[in-house]
């Protein structure tokens, strides 16, 4: 969600060239190994910060009490990672297994 919010702000605030610059900065933060692209693992690591912060007991499941509003069904880390994998795959437009700045800026297909 943070990625969508950050990209949404970039998309509405500046012309296309500036959007890519902002997305490139965002890519650089996600790109743990510095190779200029984001792998599935890097994407999952970056996008899981909120899950990890909310999982107060560290059991890999967000219980209702750990979720906003203290309600909802339990969310297992495996299910969370599966959703991220699906989102990553929809954004990987060239199907090379990595996201570049343009793919990060585009909404999932």
Residue pairs with C-beta under 8 A, 6 or more apart in sequence:
1 50
2 47
2 49
2 50
3 26
3 46
3 47
3 104
4 107
6 22
6 26
7 23
7 26
7 104
7 105
10 18
10 19
10 22
10 23
10 26
10 105
11 19
11 105
14 22
19 105
20 101
20 102
20 105
23 101
23 102
23 104
23 105
24 101
26 104
27 36
27 37
27 38
27 99
27 100
27 101
27 104
29 46
30 38
30 42
30 43
30 46
30 104
31 37
31 38
31 42
32 42
32 45
33 39
33 42
36 100
37 98
37 99
37 100
38 46
38 98
38 99
38 100
38 104
39 97
39 98
40 85
40 88
40 97
43 84
43 88
43 99
44 81
44 84
44 85
44 88
47 84
48 77
48 80
48 81
48 84
51 62
51 75
51 77
51 80
54 62
54 66
54 67
55 61
55 62
55 66
55 77
56 66
57 63
57 66
60 76
60 77
60 78
61 74
61 75
61 76
61 77
62 74
62 75
62 80
63 74
64 70
64 71
64 72
64 73
64 74
67 75
87 108
88 99
90 108
90 109
91 99
91 103
91 104
91 106
91 107
91 108
91 109
92 98
92 99
92 103
93 103
93 106
93 109
94 103
